[in-house]
Amino acid sequence: MKISVIGCGYLGAVHAACMAELGHDVVGIDVDAAKIASLAAGAAPFFEPGLPELLSSGVASGRLRFSTDIAEARGATVHFVAVGTPQKPGSDAADLRFVDASFEALLEHVGPGDLVVGKSTVPVGTASRLAETVEAAGATLAWNPEFLREGFAVQDTISPDRLVYGVRDGDDTSVATLDAVYASAIAAETPRLVTDYATAELVKVAANAFLATKISFINAMSVVADATGANITQLADAIGHDARIGRRFLNAGVGFGGGCLPKDIRGFMARADELGVGESLAFLKNVDAINLAQRERVVQLAVEAAGGDLTGTRVAILGLAFKPDSDDVRDSPALDVAARLVSLGAIVKATDPEAIETSRRVHPDLDYVATVDEAAAEADIVVLLTEWKQYRELDPAELASITSGRTIIDGRNVLDSSRWRGAGWEYRGLGRP
């Protein structure tokens, strides 16, 4: 099929490359000329495992191209809109300027029978509003939310765990068209749900709200564990055996970040307020507050380890991205903690396998180094903040040979505390006695 993808940020670039990999003829369109030039050269402007290979193969095959000209969308029969919906400055609400501008520009180039497919995460009610303008242009609107996990986005696009189509009641044509787009996933019997617009919009934000709540719940329990001497990891293992609860996302630590969960739960609350049902989501304020408080807990562990004053204390920061296998530092707890430690007088050296340059754009004054050895050399305290595999597998004895102090703060509760203590380290985690 001939497909256009409007917006070539994280979501759009991955979607365009994966659609080409599936055999479609794809053009990706974005207003950012530098980004388009990078993608056209087969280079991803951000780190995502597997994406550079798909970009290179797609461009080389001729099935994938990129442009800054929205008119290049003409001739495609399916148009995916995948632009960002950041948080409005000074507000919790989602900023829909990019979505509205994309639809306005695209609709000048669609033809009768074309299908416009929203993939952006938007406040409920957006699709029904946009459907009127889409239909006035002779096209049809569907909403197809994304469920990508950074670090696994290619896998999640090509082999999704479910497909959701939001369409007008009785719109079998759009359903058939989307089935053709996702033919390989349909053939693999991927669960497919056909809903109305509102339900499709709510699926993504509801899923993110649930995941955020689960993470903040176990983090709240870790506070209780610290107060009582309980072990939060054993607690999570025990309750995770309950099939109604499950073990995934029950890992206490420095909290969640990134470009989705924080802004989506805030935008969800803001939209609920607009709809007059704000009290129904009031609990998400506590979810957000618990999450942000985890960062301060890690900072306080460092203060305590330094004897109450961080001034002049040498601190090695391991990890800056909000999660491993990503260079994304949007609302990153790791980068935030690093900056807070500096503000308290610590001498910080920070490293990350992929996120140094993205971190430098946000906090240019931090001291970034390329390796663990450079960060940890003569350090008094080591703080693990992103659970990269290479950090989880560090040898405590080898690390002790280059540090000055022997205190490690495990901000992700992923290290074997017995192993580190056995090697002479003072180990500190969250909710782990």
N, C-alpha and C positions, 0 to 999 in steps of 0.2 A: 504494500500500500504506500501511497505518497503521504508523508506526514510532515507537519511543521511543528516545531517546539519553540514557543515564545518564552524567552528568559533562559539564559544559559549559565545560571549560578549552579549551586550544588545540585539541586533537584533536576533542573533542566538539562544540564550537561550529561548527567548520568542517564537520564531518561532517553535523550537523543542517541547517545552511544549504544545503549542497550536495544533500542528499537532498530537501529541499523544492524546490530549483531543478529537480531531475529529475522533479518532479511528485508526489512522495509527500506524505502527510499526516503531519507530524512534530511531536512534542513533545519538547523538550529539558528535562532535569531536573537540577537541581544544588542542593546545600544552601546555597550562597552567595547570599543574597537580593539583595545589591547587584549581583552579576554577572548574575543572572537579570533584574533590573530593567533593566539596561543592554541586554542582548540583546533583551528584549521591546520596547525602544524603538528597536530597529534599530541600536544602537551597539555596536561590537565593543570589549570591554574590553582589547584588545591590538591591535597593529598587524599587519595582514596584508592585502596588496593584494587588492582585489576582494571581501573579506568584507563590509564595510559595505553595499555595494550588494546583495549576496545576502540579507543579514539584512533590509534594508528591504523588498525586493521580496517575500521570503517571508512576513514578518509582514503586509504589506499585502494579500497574496493570501489570507490565512487558512490557508495550508498549513503555516505555521510558528508555533509558540507555545512559550512557556517557562514553567516552573513550579518551585516548590520542593517540591511535593507528589508523592512517589513514586507515590501512588495514581493520578496522571494517566497513568501508563504502562498502566493497565488499558484494554483495548480495542485496543491495538496488537497486532499479530501477530508483529512482529520487534522485538527489543529489543537495541540496541547498548550495550555497556558500554565506556565510553571514559575511565575515570578514570585519574589519574596513578599511577605506580609509582616514587616518588622513592627515592633511596638512603637506607638506614636510617642514622640518626645513629650514628656510631661504628663503622660497618660498611660493607663494600663491597656487601652484599647488597641486593636490592630490597625495599622496604617494601610489603607487600601488604595493609595494613590497609584501604585505600580500596577495593580490588578486592573483598575479602571482605565488607566492609560493604555495598557496592553490591549484590552478589549476594544477600546475606541480605535486604536490604530489598525488592529487586525481586521475588524469588520469592514473596512474599506476594500479588503482584498479577498473576502470569502465569496463563494458562489452558492447558488441554490443546491440544496442537498448536502452541503458540507456539514461536518460535525465539529463543533467547538467543544473541547473537553477541558474543564477546569481541574487542575491538580493542586493549586495553591491552597494552603490552609487558611480558610476564611471564616468570619463570623457567620453563624447560621442566619439565613435570610438573604445572603449575598447572591446565591445562584438564582433564586426566583426573581430578584431585581434585574440581574444581567440577562436572564432568559428573554425578556421582552425585547431588548435591543438586538440580541442575536437573531431572534425570530423575525424581527423587522427587516433584517438584512437577508432573509431567505434561508438562513442556516438553522441548525438545531443545537441546543446546549445539553451537555451531560456533565455530571460532576464525578470525578474519579480520584478520590483521595489517595495520597501516597502514605506508605508505612515503612519508610526507609530507616535503617539503622546505620549511622555513620560507621564506616569500617566494613560494612557488609552490604552497601547500597547496590552494587552490581548484582550480587546474588539475590537481593530482595526484589529487584526489578525483573530479572529474568525468570526467577522461580519464587514468586510471591507466596506468602502463606494464606492470602485471601485476596479477592478482587471485589471491589464495591463499585457499583454503577448507580449514580443518582440520575434519574430520568423523569420526564413527564409520565404520568399514568398512561399505560398502554403504548408507550413508544418502543415497540419491538424493533424498529429499524435501527435505532441507536444502539440497542443491546446487541443486535447482530453485528453491527460495525465494530463495536468494542471487542466482541468475541473474536472477530477476524484479526484485530490488532494483537490480541493476547492469545492467538491460536495455540501456541506451544504450551502455555500455562493451562488453557482449557483442556487440551489433550491430556495433560498430566493430572486432570481431575482436581485442579485447584478449586477450593470452595469459592463460589461466586454468589454475591448477594445483590439483587436488584432492588433499589429503594427509591423513595422520593428524594427531592433535592435536600430538604432539611435534614433527613436522617444521614445522608451521605456526608454532609458538612459536619454533623455532630460526631460521626464515628471517629474521626481523627482526634478532635480535641477531647472527646470523652476518653479515648484510649490513653492519651498523654496525661490527662488528669488522674486516671486510675494508676498509671505507673508512677507518677509523681507522688501520689498519696501512699503507695506501697513503700517507696523509698523513704519518705519522711516518717512513716510509721516505724520502720525498723530503726531509723536514726533516733526517734524519740525513745524507743525501747533501750537504745544504747546509753542514753542519759540515765535512765533508771538502773541499768546494769552497772554503770560506774558508781552510782550511789549505794548499791547494795552488794557489790562484789560478784555479781552474776557475769556469765560469759555470753556476750551477744551472739557470737558465732554459733555456739552450741544451741542457744535459744532459737536462732533462725533455722538451724538444721532440724530441730525438733518440731517446730510449728510448720516448717516447709513440707514435712511428710504428709500433712493434711492436704488431700487432693483439692479441697476447696480453697486453699491458700497458695500452695506451691512455693518452691524454694527460689525461683528466679526473681531478681530484683529485691531480694531480702538481704542485701549486703550493706551493713552500716559503714559509713565513711564520711568523707568531707562533703558529700552531697552531689546533686545533679546540676548540670549546667547545659551549655550548648545553645543552638539557635532555635530549639523547638520547645522543650518542656517549660522553661521559665516563662517565656513570652506567651506560650499558648494557654497556660493556666491563668495568667493574668488577663489575657484577652477574653477568655471564657467567662471569667468573673465580670468583666466590664460589659460583655454582651448580655449576660443574665440580668445585670442591673438595668440595662436599657429595656429589656423585655418585662421588667417589673417582677422578676423572680430571683433577685439577687440573693435572698436569704438561703435559697436552695444550694448555692455554691459557696456560702460563707466559710465552710470548713477549709476551702482551698487557701484562704488567707493564712490559716495556721500551717498548712502544708508548705506554703512559700516561706513563712517565717521560720519554721523548723529547719528547712533546707539552708537558709542563709545563716542561721545560728551555728550550723556545723562548721562553717569556716572559722568562726570566732573560737570554737572549741579547739581546733587544731592550733590556732595562734596561741591560745592560752597554754596548751601543752608545751609549746616551744618556750614561752615565757617562764613557765615553771621549771623546765629543764635547765634554763639559764640562770636559775636562782632568783627570779623575779625581775630581772632587768636584761633586756636583749642588747643593750648598747655595746657595740664592739664584738658581739658574738658572731662567729663565722658559721653560716648556715648554708648547707648544700640542699638545693631544691631539685628533686628528681621528678620531672613531669610538669608540663605546662598546659597541654591540651586538655579539654574537658573530659576526654575519654581516650583510651588507646586506639591505635590504628586510624588516627585523624590528626590534622593540624589545626583543627577548629578551636579557637580560644574565645568564642563568643560566650559571655557570661561564665567563663571558666572558673570554677572554685580554686583550681590550682594556681592560676595566674593571680587571682585576687589575694590568696594567702601569701604568695611571694611578695606582692606589693605591700601588703599590710606589715609583714615582717621588716621590710626595709623602712617603713614609716616609723617603726618602733626602735630603730637604731641598729638593726642587725646588718651584718656584712654578708649579703646574699650572692651566691653564685648559682645560677639556674641553668638547667639543661633539659632537653627533650629531643627524641629522635627525629621529630618532624616539625614541631611547632615553634621553633626559635624565631623564624622570620615573622610569622603571624603575630607572635607575642611582642616582638620588637615594635610593630606598628601601633600597638595599644599602649605598651609601657616601654618607651625607648630608653629610659634611664636605668633599667635593670641590667645587671651584669650577666650576660649570657655566655655560656661556654659550650663546646661541642660534645664533650664526653662526660661520663660519670666520674672518671678519674680527675678531670680538671675541676669539676664542681666540688668533689669531696676532699681534695687535697687540703690538709690542715684544718678541715671543718671541725667545729665543736659539736654540731648537731646535724644530722641528716634527716630530711623530711621527704617521704615518698608521697606524691600527690596525684600521679596518674599511673595506673597499673599496667604499664607496658610490660610485655613478657620478659624483656631483658632486665627489668628492674625486679620483677618477682623472682628471677633466678639468680640474683646477685649472691656471691659468696661472702658471707659476713666476715670470715677471717681475712680474705683478700682486701675487702674494703677497710677493715681495721688497720691494715698496714699503711694506709695513706692518710687516714683522718687523725685529728688531734684528740677529739673526744670520742666517746663510745655510746652516744645516745642516738637512737633512731626512732622517729615518729612515723608510724605507719598510718597515713591518712586514708588508706583504702582497705585496711584490715586484710591484706592479702599475703603477708609474710608469715612464715612459720616462727612464731614467737619463741618456742622452745629452742629452736636451732640458733636464733640470734642471741638469746640469753646464754646459751651454752658456749657461744663464741666470745662471751665477755661484754656483750652489749646491754645497755639499759633499753629495753623495748617498751614503747608506749603506743597503744592503739586506742580505739574509741569503743568503750564498752567491753574491753578485754583486760581482765585483771592481770 
